[in-house]
């Protein structure tokens, strides 16, 4: 097991990457020095609990068994109404300010669990134990929490860092192949924006990675987390360089909204969004064509990307609600080459439309 430290102005915590962490989870909890008699609550989904719940509970002594709360799977449940329901359940179970919440699931569980921990009794401790590759390499790290509104993703939320993150590669063994590929698109993004070595590894070791080779996955997860930890350490609140982490997300989030959050997994939508951002980067001659071709080929190699249909105006309207926009300015993350990205504030509507038309043409066939 290796530990990667996340250090920001307001928090410092470890991200543990290893194999079979869940099997000895209670002993690993001692590393972060929990308070004696601290009540523990677990937020998870019924599907994840059916697979791993028994193993996790076996780690805890009979006198210190956690209480379990459930959130149904799917983006439709990432809403304020569910946060209110879960808050009520915590109160009825006797959770107080000294309680600890464990978010045990994918990105939605992590986002909702983190937000719940941020606002319950004005803030309680929580731990991220992500069960999907997407959450292990991205959403569990950095302190962003939140829920969706009908007009856009993650528009209500808070920055609330976990006490620790446990990324257990063994949990990925039950992950559907499509979910694994969707998570790998976020690691490809990490390589594109800041880590050329990670990109080369993903480019060259596709077979071992997709075969869930533990050593290969630990390397991908570790490198992805280190990259994000570096960026978050520089810019905790997304006022500057941290915005590069949103490469592919402006149009990716718009695709999710335009397709009702039902057609594509998050990572798949981000992959299409990265191709759109790459298209704009090419139009501006910002990225060497050799790098652009490698990026496009690698994204496609980790597919197939699901096909979908949408209207350009619908995508444009959805992108208008993006949190990265500042007033009337359209902020956008573009690629300058493998390992280099930049935030620009002058992407035009015409450029957006052309990029959207380009990916919609590909996605329709």
N, C-alpha and C positions, 0 to 999 in steps of 0.2 A: 504494500500500500504506500502510495506517495502522497504528500501533502503539498498543495500549492496555496500560498498565502495571498489573500486579497486584502490590500491595504488602501483605505480611502481616508478622507479627512474626518469622517464620522464613525468609521467602524473598521475592525480588522478581524478576519476569520479565515479558517482553513477550508479548502476544498480537497477532500480525500478521494483519490481515484484508485480503485483496486478491484479485486475479484472476491466474491462471496462476503462482502461487507455486511449484508443483511443477516447472514448466518450468525454473526457474532456482534450484532448491532448494539446490544445493551452494553457490552464491554467497551465498544468504541465510543459510546456516549460519555464514558468516564473521562475521556481525553479532554472534553470541553468543560469539565468541572461544574456539573449541574448542582443546584442547591439541594441539600438533603430534603427528602419528603416532597420534592417538587412534583406536582401533578402533571401527568403527561397525557396529551390528547393527540390522536392521529386523524388527519383528514385524508381520505382516499376515495377511490371509486369502487363500486361493487365488483367490477371486472378484475381490477388489480388485487383487491383483497382476496378474491377467490383463488388467485394464483399464488400469492405470497404471504397472505395474512397469518396463516398458521405458523410459518417459519419465523416471522417477525415476532409474534407474541411469545413464542417459546424462549426467546432471549430474556424476557423480563421475569423476575421472581413473582410468585403468586401474589405476594402482598403488595406488589407495585405494578399491577397490570394497567396498561393505558386504556383510556376510553376512546371509542372509535366513532367518528362522524363520517357520513357518506355524501358525496356530491356526484350526481349522475354524469356520465361521460358526455362530451360534446360542447361546442361553443355556445349553444343555445342556453346552457346552464351557467355560463360565465357572466352572471348578471347581479345587480344589487339585491334583487329579491332573494337570491340564494344566500348572499352574505348576511342579510337580516335573519333568515331562517337559521343559519349556522350559528350566528351570534346568540340567538335565543337558546339553541341547544347547549351551547357552551355554558350559558348562565344557569340553565336548569341542571346541568351536570356538576355545577359548583366550581367552575373555572374562575380563578382569581388572577390578580396581577403577577403572581409568581409562577403561574402555569406555563408549560411549554407545549407548543403545537408542532407536530411533525407533519409536513406536507409530503405524503407518500403517493406519488403518481406522476403523470406527465405534466406538460407545461401549464395546462389549465388548472390542475390541482395546485401547482406551485404558485401561479399568479393569484388565484383566489385565496389560497391558504396564507400567502404572504400578506395580502391586503387585509384579511380577517385578523391576522396577528397584529397588523399595524394599527387597527382601529379599535379592537376589543379592549375595553378598559384603558383606552389611550395608548395601547401598545404592550404586547407581551412577547416573550422570546419565541422564536421558531427555528426549526431546522428543515432544510430541503433534503429530501431523499428521492431524487428523480428516477423514474422507471423507464423513460424513453430516452433515446439518444439525443433528440432535439433538446430536451430539457437539461440533459447532462452537459452538453457542450455550450449551451447558451442561456436559456431563460432562468435557470436556477442560480446563476451567478450575476451579481451586480446590484441587487436590491430593488429592482423594479417590480412593483406589484400592481394589480388592478383588475378591473372588469370592463366589459363592453357596454356601450349604449347602442340603441337601434341605429344610430347614425354613424357609428364608427367603433373601431377596436380600441380598447384600453384607454378610453377617454376619462375614466374615473379611476384614480389610483394614488399610490404613495410610494416614496422611496423608504424601504424598510429592510435592512440587511439581515440575513439569517445569522444564527450563532455559528453554524457550520453547514457544509454541503457534503453529502456522501454519495459519490457517483460509483455505483456498483455495476461493473461490466456484466456480472452473472445475470442481472435482472433483464438484460437485453436478449437473453436466449429465448425468451417466450415472445419477443417482439415480432409482429408480422414483418415480412420483408419490405413491404411498402412503407411502413413506419420507420424502419431502419434507414431506407434510402432518403426519406423525407428529412431525417435528422442530419444525414451526411451533407445535405445541401447547405445547412448552416455552417458546417465545418469548411466546406468549399468556400463559402463567403468569408470565413475567417482567414483563409489562405489568400484569397484575392485581395483583401483590404490591407493586410498587415504582415502576413507570414508566408513568404515565398517557399520556404522549406516544407511547411505543412501542405501547401498546394502541390508541390512536387511529389510528396509521399502519397497523397490522395490520387494523383494522376498515375503514378507508377504501380501502386499496390492495391488496385481496385479489387482484384480477385480475393485476396486474403481479408480485406476489410469487409466485403460483402459476405464472405464466408463466416464472419463473426469470430475471426481469430482473436483471442483475448489480448495477445501482445499488440497486435495491430490496432485494435480498438482503444486500448489504453493509451497508445501513442497519439492517436487522433484526438481523444478526449482531453488528454493532458495538454497538448499543444493548443487546442481550441480554448481551454480554460485559461491557460497562461496568457494568451493574446488578450482575452477579454479582461483579465485581471489587470494587465498593464494599462489598458485604455481606461478602465473604470478608476484605477488609481490616479491617473492624470486628471480625469474629468468625471467626477462622481455624478453630477446632476445634469449631464447632457447639455452643457452650455457651449461646448466646443468640439474637441476631437472625438468625444464619445459618439457623436452623430454618425461617424463612419460605420458604426455597427449596424446602421439602418440601410446599408447597401442592399438594394432589391426590395426593400420593404414598402416604399411609397406605392408603387404599382402592385406589389404583391398583396398588400392589405386591401387595395381597391378591388383586386380580382376576387379575394375572399368575400368581400361585401357584395359585389355584383353577382356572385353565384350563390348567395344565401348561406355561406359557410358550410355548404353540403357537398360540393363537387370535388374540392381539393383539400388535401392536408396542408397545414400551415407551411411546412417546408417546401412542398410542391409549388404553392403560390409564390413563395419567395424565389424559387428557381426561375419561374417565368418573369418575376420582377427583376431579377438580376440580368436576364437576357435583354429586357427592355432598357435597363440602365446601361448595359454594354452597348446597345444600339445607339443611344444618345452619345455615349463616349466616343464611338466610332464616327458619328456624324460631325463631332467637334474636332476630330483628329487628335484626341487627347491620349489615346492608347495605341501603342505599337500594334500593327495588324497581326504580327506573329503571336503576341500575348493574347490578343482578342480571340484568335482562332483556338488557342489552347484552352482558354476559359470556356468558350462555347462548346468545344468538344468534350471537355471534362464534365460540364453540367449535363450534357446529353448522355454521356456514358453512364451516369448514375441514375438515369431514368429507367423506364420510359416515363416522360411527363404526361400526366393525364390531359386529355383533350377537353376543351370547354368552349362555350360560346358566350359572348357578351357584346354589348354595344359600346363603342368608343365613348359616347357621351355619358353613359352610365359609369364607366371606369373613371372618366375625368371628374365627374361629380363626386364619386367616392373618394378619389384622391384629394379633393378639395378639403375634406374633413381631417386630413392627416395632421397629427400633432406637430410634425416638423415644420409645417408652414408657419411663417411669421408675418401676421397681418396679411397684406396682399402679395407678399414675396413667396415664391415657390422654391423652397429649399430642396435640394436633391443631392444624393451621393453618387459620384461618378468615379470611374476607374481610370487610373493613369498608367496601369501596368500591373503585372502580377506582384502582389505585396504592397501596392500603393493605391490609396483612394483619397478623394478630396470632396469636401462639401462645397457646393456652389449655390448661389442664391438667385440666379438669373435664368433658370430653365424656363423656356417659353411654352405657351400652350401648344404652339405649332409643333415643337419638338416632342412634347408629351404625346400629342395625337399621332405623330408619325411612328413613335416607338410602340404605342399601343396597337396601331394598325399592323405593324410588323409582327408582333407576337400573336395577335388575334388571327392573322392569316395562317401562322404556323399551327396554332392551337386548334383550328377548325378542321385540320386534315389528319 
